[in-house]
Amino acid sequence: MVEVENKYMARCISLARGGAGNVAPNPMVGAVVVHRGKIIGEGYHRRCGEAHAEVNAIASVKDESLLKEATIYVSLEPCSHYGKTPPCAELIIRKQIPRVVVGCLDPFPEVSGRGVRMLREAGVEVVTGVMEREAWELNRDFMTFQQLGRPCVYLKWAQSADGFMDKVRTDSSSPAVVLSSSETLRRVHRMRANVAAIMVGTQTALLDNPSLTVRHWVGKSPVRVVLDRILRIPSGYHLLDGAVKTLVFTAEKAVSRQQVEYITIDFSQPVLPQVLHELYIRKLNSLMVEGGANLLGHFLQEDLWDQMFVETAPVYLGTGVKAPDINLAPSLSLTEVIKRQDHVISVFSRKNQ
C-alpha cells in the first residue's frame, strides 16, 4: 500500500513543479484523482490567484460520478478558507470524494490543520504524511517563510581549490577572478530566476558593480538588496539604475525614487534580522546571498541560512580573499554533490529542517 501511495504522491509532486515561477508567493501544489487503481484526473496550481490544484484535477475528470468512489492525492493540505479562490476542502466534500491523501500539512495559519479537520468532520477519510519530506522540500521557500517568519535564505559562492573567493582588490578597476564556468554560471542565473530577492554587501557592490539580474537564463530578475550604511555606492552604478526593484539598507536618510527604495535601519543592532524582517513584511519569501565573504560569514555565524551552494573551481590562487568557513554554521549537513566538468558544487542544508 505504501508503494502505491508513494507512486501517486510522486506524480503530484512532479505535476506541482509545472507552476514554478508563476505561483509565488503561493506554494506549488499538484493533485491526482485515482479510481480503482487508475488516474482519472490530475492538475496543478498554474498561477497565483487562479484555480488550485484540486480544482483543476477534479475538473479534468470526465465522468464525475466516479468521484464518489475515488481518492484524491494532493501534495499540500487542501485549503479551508476563502482567499482569492474558494476552499478546496469544501469542494472535495461537495463532490463527495470519500478519501484524501496529503503529502504535508500547510503551515499557513489560516489553513494549518484546518483543511484536514474540515474533511474529517465531514466523514472523509484523510491520510497525511505520505512523502512528507519530499512534499516539504518542493516548497522550501513557502514553508520556511511561514514557519520561521523570514525568507528562505540561500548562500552561494564560488571558491578556488585552495579556498579563496578572489584576489585582494582595492578598487573596481581590477577585475575579479572568474571561478565559474559557463555551465555553472547558467546554473547561478537559473537560481536567480527562482528566488524573490538577491543580496550583496557594500564592498561587493563597490568592487564589482554587479547588475544582479537574470541574463543567462529565462526568467524574472529578483528584487535586488544591498547594504550601504553611509551611501557609498555611486548613483551611476547598476544597482541604482532603476532597471529592477532595489532595496538599499542604510543608516542615512535618503529619498526613495522609482524602483529604488531606501530603508533606514539601526546598524548598532544586529543588521541581518532587521533586513530579513523588512523582506518578510514585503512578502519576499526567498533570498539568495551572493557576497561578499564578510556578509556570507555573518549569515553563517548568525545561523540565518537554509541552503548553501559552494562551487569549487580547479584553480589555485595561493592567496586572496578567504572563502567563508562553513564550520561557522552551528548545524549543517552535506546533502548533494554536483559535478560539472572539473567544477564541484557542494550543497549543504540545515540539519534541523
SEBA-780057 format. One line per 3 residues: number of its first residue (from 1); for each residue x, y, z of C-alpha. Coordinates in Angstrom, 2 decimals. Layout:
// SEBA-780057
NUM> X:Y:Z; ... $
//
This chain:
// SEBA-780057
1> 0.00:0.00:0.00; 2.85:2.38:0.84; 4.37:1.92:-2.63 $
4> 1.03:2.70:-4.26; 0.52:5.82:-2.14; 4.05:6.99:-2.87 $
7> 3.59:6.44:-6.61; 0.61:8.77:-6.82; 2.14:11.33:-4.44 $
10> 5.30:11.38:-6.56; 3.08:12.22:-9.53; 1.51:15.07:-7.53 $
13> 4.95:16.49:-6.77; 6.00:16.17:-10.41; 2.87:17.99:-11.56 $
16> 3.32:20.72:-8.96; 6.65:21.76:-10.47; 4.74:22.93:-13.53 $
19> 3.81:26.01:-11.52; 7.40:27.02:-10.80; 7.96:30.71:-11.38 $
22> 4.26:31.50:-11.67; 2.59:30.72:-8.32; 4.81:32.58:-5.82 $
25> 4.27:33.67:-3.11; 1.81:30.77:-3.05; 3.14:27.20:-2.90 $
28> 3.44:24.79:-5.82; 0.79:22.08:-5.48; -0.15:19.06:-7.56 $
31> -3.20:16.78:-7.32; -4.20:13.41:-8.77; -7.62:11.72:-8.72 $
34> -7.48:7.91:-8.68; -10.36:5.47:-9.20; -9.74:1.75:-8.71 $
37> -6.03:2.00:-9.45; -6.38:4.28:-12.45; -5.67:8.01:-12.68 $
40> -8.85:9.70:-13.95; -7.86:13.30:-13.34; -4.89:15.44:-12.48 $
43> -3.90:19.08:-12.20; -1.66:21.62:-10.55; -1.75:25.21:-9.36 $
46> -0.76:27.09:-12.52; -0.66:30.72:-11.48; -1.10:32.82:-8.33 $
49> -4.74:33.85:-7.96; -6.03:31.14:-10.28; -7.63:27.76:-9.54 $
52> -5.82:25.47:-7.10; -4.51:22.02:-7.95; -7.53:20.17:-6.53 $
55> -9.94:22.27:-8.58; -8.03:21.59:-11.81; -7.70:17.88:-11.06 $
58> -11.39:17.43:-10.28; -12.40:19.49:-13.32; -10.34:17.18:-15.56 $
61> -12.36:14.09:-14.55; -14.61:13.20:-17.50; -17.09:11.04:-15.55 $
64> -17.91:12.97:-12.37; -19.93:10.04:-10.97; -16.63:8.22:-10.36 $
67> -15.58:10.81:-7.79; -17.81:9.19:-5.17; -15.55:6.12:-5.28 $
70> -12.24:7.91:-5.82; -9.21:9.04:-3.84; -7.67:12.44:-4.41 $
73> -3.94:12.76:-3.73; -2.60:16.25:-3.08; 0.93:17.32:-2.23 $
76> -0.22:20.00:0.25; -3.16:20.11:2.64; -6.33:21.39:0.92 $
79> -7.18:24.95:1.92; -10.16:25.62:4.17; -10.51:29.39:3.87 $
82> -11.78:31.89:1.32; -8.87:33.72:-0.28; -8.58:34.55:-3.96 $
85> -10.33:31.21:-4.58; -12.94:29.19:-2.61; -11.82:26.48:-0.16 $
88> -10.62:23.27:-1.81; -11.66:21.19:1.22; -15.20:22.41:0.70 $
91> -15.09:21.38:-2.97; -13.88:17.88:-2.08; -16.75:17.49:0.40 $
94> -19.30:18.82:-2.10; -18.09:16.38:-4.77; -18.37:13.55:-2.21 $
97> -14.84:12.27:-2.68; -14.52:9.75:0.18; -10.74:9.64:0.62 $
100> -7.92:12.21:0.58; -4.18:11.53:0.79; -1.99:14.50:1.73 $
103> 1.76:14.98:1.38; 2.33:17.58:4.09; 0.25:19.99:6.13 $
106> 0.09:23.65:5.15; 1.86:25.85:7.74; -0.12:28.94:6.65 $
109> -2.03:29.97:9.82; -5.41:30.18:8.05; -5.04:26.61:6.78 $
112> -2.70:24.65:9.08; -4.61:21.53:10.12; -7.99:23.10:9.45 $
115> -8.39:21.64:5.98; -7.79:18.14:7.31; -10.13:18.75:10.23 $
118> -12.89:20.08:7.96; -12.63:16.98:5.77; -12.65:14.53:8.68 $
121> -15.61:16.24:10.33; -17.48:15.73:7.05; -16.73:12.00:7.17 $
124> -13.89:12.00:4.64; -11.03:9.57:5.29; -7.77:11.56:5.36 $
127> -4.25:10.15:5.26; -1.38:12.56:5.90; 2.41:12.43:5.76 $
130> 2.85:10.50:2.50; 6.25:11.50:1.06; 6.13:14.32:3.58 $
133> 9.81:15.28:3.31; 9.69:15.48:-0.49; 6.47:17.50:-0.35 $
136> 8.07:19.91:2.13; 11.20:20.28:0.02; 9.08:21.11:-3.00 $
139> 8.03:24.34:-1.26; 11.06:25.06:0.90; 10.65:28.83:0.39 $
142> 6.96:28.89:1.33; 7.42:26.55:4.30; 10.36:28.47:5.74 $
145> 8.60:31.79:5.24; 5.51:30.59:7.13; 7.27:28.64:9.87 $
148> 10.18:30.97:10.69; 8.71:34.35:9.76; 11.56:35.20:7.41 $
151> 12.61:34.47:3.83; 14.29:31.18:2.99; 17.99:32.10:2.73 $
154> 20.29:30.59:0.12; 24.02:31.25:0.36; 26.04:30.92:-2.81 $
157> 29.68:31.44:-3.65; 32.48:30.13:-5.87; 35.93:29.43:-4.50 $
160> 39.30:28.20:-5.68; 40.56:24.72:-4.85; 42.61:26.25:-2.05 $
163> 39.67:28.17:-0.55; 39.83:31.72:-1.92; 36.95:33.65:-3.49 $
166> 39.03:36.30:-5.23; 42.34:38.08:-5.22; 42.61:41.10:-2.94 $
169> 41.31:44.18:-4.77; 41.16:47.78:-3.61; 39.07:49.34:-6.38 $
172> 36.77:48.43:-9.25; 39.44:48.93:-11.92; 40.87:45.50:-11.11 $
175> 38.63:42.69:-12.47; 37.53:39.83:-10.25; 38.93:36.34:-10.72 $
178> 36.47:34.26:-12.75; 35.87:30.98:-10.95; 32.58:29.85:-12.52 $
181> 32.40:28.02:-15.82; 29.82:28.91:-18.48; 27.70:25.96:-17.33 $
184> 27.80:26.79:-13.63; 27.13:30.45:-14.47; 23.90:29.40:-16.17 $
187> 23.03:27.44:-13.06; 23.52:30.57:-10.94; 21.21:32.57:-13.18 $
190> 18.62:29.81:-13.04; 18.77:30.09:-9.25; 18.36:33.87:-9.52 $
193> 15.23:33.36:-11.63; 13.72:31.19:-8.89; 14.24:33.46:-5.85 $
196> 12.33:36.55:-4.77; 15.38:38.61:-3.79; 19.17:38.66:-4.17 $
199> 21.65:40.38:-1.85; 25.23:41.65:-1.75; 27.20:43.74:0.71 $
202> 28.64:47.21:0.20; 32.16:46.11:-0.73; 30.94:43.69:-3.37 $
205> 28.71:46.39:-4.83; 31.61:48.86:-4.97; 34.22:46.48:-6.40 $
208> 32.07:44.52:-8.86; 29.31:46.98:-9.83; 27.00:43.97:-10.30 $
211> 23.65:44.01:-12.09; 22.30:41.00:-10.13; 19.84:40.33:-12.96 $
214> 18.87:37.18:-14.85; 20.76:37.16:-18.14; 21.97:33.61:-18.80 $
217> 18.59:32.01:-18.15; 14.95:32.72:-18.89; 13.02:34.26:-16.03 $
220> 12.24:37.31:-13.97; 15.06:39.13:-12.19; 14.72:39.10:-8.38 $
223> 14.43:42.17:-6.18; 17.95:43.45:-5.51; 19.05:44.03:-1.91 $
226> 22.21:45.82:-0.85; 23.73:47.12:2.37; 25.04:50.69:2.10 $
229> 25.38:52.13:5.58; 26.71:55.58:4.63; 25.54:55.66:0.99 $
232> 28.88:54.99:-0.67; 27.53:53.36:-3.84; 27.77:55.86:-6.74 $
235> 24.48:56.88:-8.34; 25.69:55.64:-11.73; 26.15:52.03:-10.58 $
238> 23.94:49.25:-11.92; 22.21:48.62:-8.60; 20.79:52.15:-8.64 $
241> 19.82:52.26:-12.32; 16.12:51.59:-11.65; 16.04:48.64:-14.06 $
244> 14.91:46.28:-11.29; 13.29:46.93:-7.93; 16.13:47.55:-5.45 $
247> 16.12:47.87:-1.65; 19.03:49.80:-0.13; 19.52:49.33:3.62 $
250> 21.24:52.35:5.13; 21.76:54.35:8.32; 21.26:57.59:6.42 $
253> 18.11:59.36:5.36; 17.62:59.23:1.61; 14.76:59.91:-0.75 $
256> 13.45:56.81:-2.49; 12.70:57.00:-6.19; 11.12:54.75:-8.76 $
259> 12.41:51.19:-8.36; 14.98:52.23:-5.70; 13.77:52.20:-2.08 $
262> 15.99:53.35:0.79; 15.23:51.65:4.11; 16.75:53.08:7.28 $
265> 17.81:50.53:9.88; 19.81:50.65:13.13; 23.36:49.47:12.38 $
268> 24.19:49.49:16.11; 21.87:46.48:16.41; 22.14:43.12:14.58 $
271> 21.64:44.03:10.94; 20.58:40.79:9.29; 17.44:40.17:11.39 $
274> 16.29:43.69:10.50; 16.89:43.08:6.81; 15.07:39.74:6.85 $
277> 12.13:41.28:8.71; 11.79:44.01:6.08; 11.83:41.39:3.34 $
280> 9.25:39.37:5.26; 6.77:42.23:5.55; 7.22:42.81:1.80 $
283> 6.31:39.14:1.25; 9.63:38.28:-0.37; 9.81:34.63:0.62 $
286> 13.33:33.76:-0.56; 16.72:35.44:-0.59; 19.91:34.46:-2.40 $
289> 23.09:35.91:-0.91; 25.95:36.17:-3.41; 28.60:38.01:-1.45 $
292> 30.93:39.09:-0.29; 32.80:36.84:2.09; 32.10:39.02:5.13 $
295> 28.34:39.14:4.53; 28.16:35.41:3.84; 30.14:34.74:7.00 $
298> 27.68:36.75:9.10; 24.73:34.76:7.75; 26.57:31.56:8.74 $
301> 27.59:32.79:12.18; 24.09:34.03:13.00; 22.55:30.79:11.73 $
304> 20.33:32.69:9.30; 20.54:30.39:6.31; 18.74:27.36:4.92 $
307> 20.74:26.05:1.97; 24.30:26.69:0.85; 25.80:26.18:-2.61 $
310> 29.59:26.16:-2.69; 31.24:25.85:-6.11; 34.86:24.76:-6.08 $
313> 36.84:25.50:-9.25; 40.02:23.67:-10.37; 42.07:26.82:-9.76 $
316> 44.70:27.62:-7.13; 45.11:31.26:-6.11; 47.58:30.85:-3.26 $
319> 46.38:34.00:-1.52; 43.49:36.42:-1.63; 40.01:36.82:-0.10 $
322> 39.38:33.77:2.02; 36.08:31.97:1.42; 33.68:31.71:4.38 $
325> 34.37:28.92:6.82; 31.37:26.59:6.61; 32.27:25.33:10.07 $
328> 30.94:28.66:11.36; 27.46:27.27:10.80; 26.10:25.69:14.02 $
331> 24.38:22.86:12.15; 24.75:21.70:8.58; 24.77:18.54:6.51 $
334> 26.08:17.83:3.03; 23.02:16.85:1.02; 24.26:16.75:-2.58 $
337> 27.44:16.92:-4.65; 27.06:18.08:-8.25; 29.95:17.64:-10.65 $
340> 30.13:19.80:-13.76; 33.28:19.00:-15.72; 36.11:19.98:-13.34 $
343> 33.84:22.09:-11.10; 32.19:20.67:-7.99; 29.10:22.19:-6.36 $
346> 28.56:21.09:-2.77; 25.03:21.61:-1.45; 24.58:21.94:2.30 $
349> 21.31:22.13:4.27; 20.46:22.89:7.87; 20.20:19.70:9.93 $
352> 17.06:20.86:11.75; 14.99:21.30:8.60 $
//
